[in-house]
Every structure is written in C-alpha cells, then in structure tokens.
Amino acid sequence: MAGNTSSDISEVRFLTIAEVATMMRVSKMTVYRIVHSGELPAVRVGRSFRVTEKDVNEYIKRSFYDAG
C-alpha cells in the first residue's frame, strides 16, 4: 500500500464475510471460495477475514457481463 498514509486506512470500511455475502446475496461459502481463489482481496484477522467495501464493489463491477 505504498503512498497511503495512516489517515487513509482509517477511512477504509472493512466488511465481514457474512456482510459481503448479504451484500452480494450469496452464501458465505461462495464468498470464502472467491477470497481463497484470489479474485477478492481480503485481510486475515485471527481466524476470520475482512474485505474492504471498495474491493467488493470493484469485484461486482468486474463481474457484470452483457447477456444480450
């Protein structure tokens, strides 16, 4: 995270796996699979993971496709 200051990180909103699953309307296991595959960056805190809201929004934007 070169170039970031400590004040930048204090403004980051971290979400739990359960919150990400609710936000994406998928199961927690699906979120764990996405995190473990490396598609969604996460921070490990003890035995749990936290994902930034920004990364979730970017993942969702990347996942859109034109079905027409």
Rosetta blueprint (number, residue, H / E / L):
1 M L
2 A L
3 G L
4 N L
5 T L
6 S H
7 S H
8 D H
9 I H
10 S H
11 E L
12 V L
13 R L
14 F E
15 L E
16 T E
17 I H
18 A H
19 E H
20 V H
21 A H
22 T H
23 M H
24 M H
25 R L
26 V L
27 S L
28 K H
29 M H
30 T H
31 V H
32 Y H
33 R H
34 I H
35 V H
36 H H
37 S H
38 G L
39 E L
40 L L
41 P L
42 A L
43 V E
44 R E
45 V E
46 G L
47 R L
48 S E
49 F E
50 R E
51 V E
52 T E
53 E H
54 K H
55 D H
56 V H
57 N H
58 E H
59 Y H
60 I H
61 K H
62 R H
63 S H
64 F L
65 Y L
66 D L
67 A L
68 G L
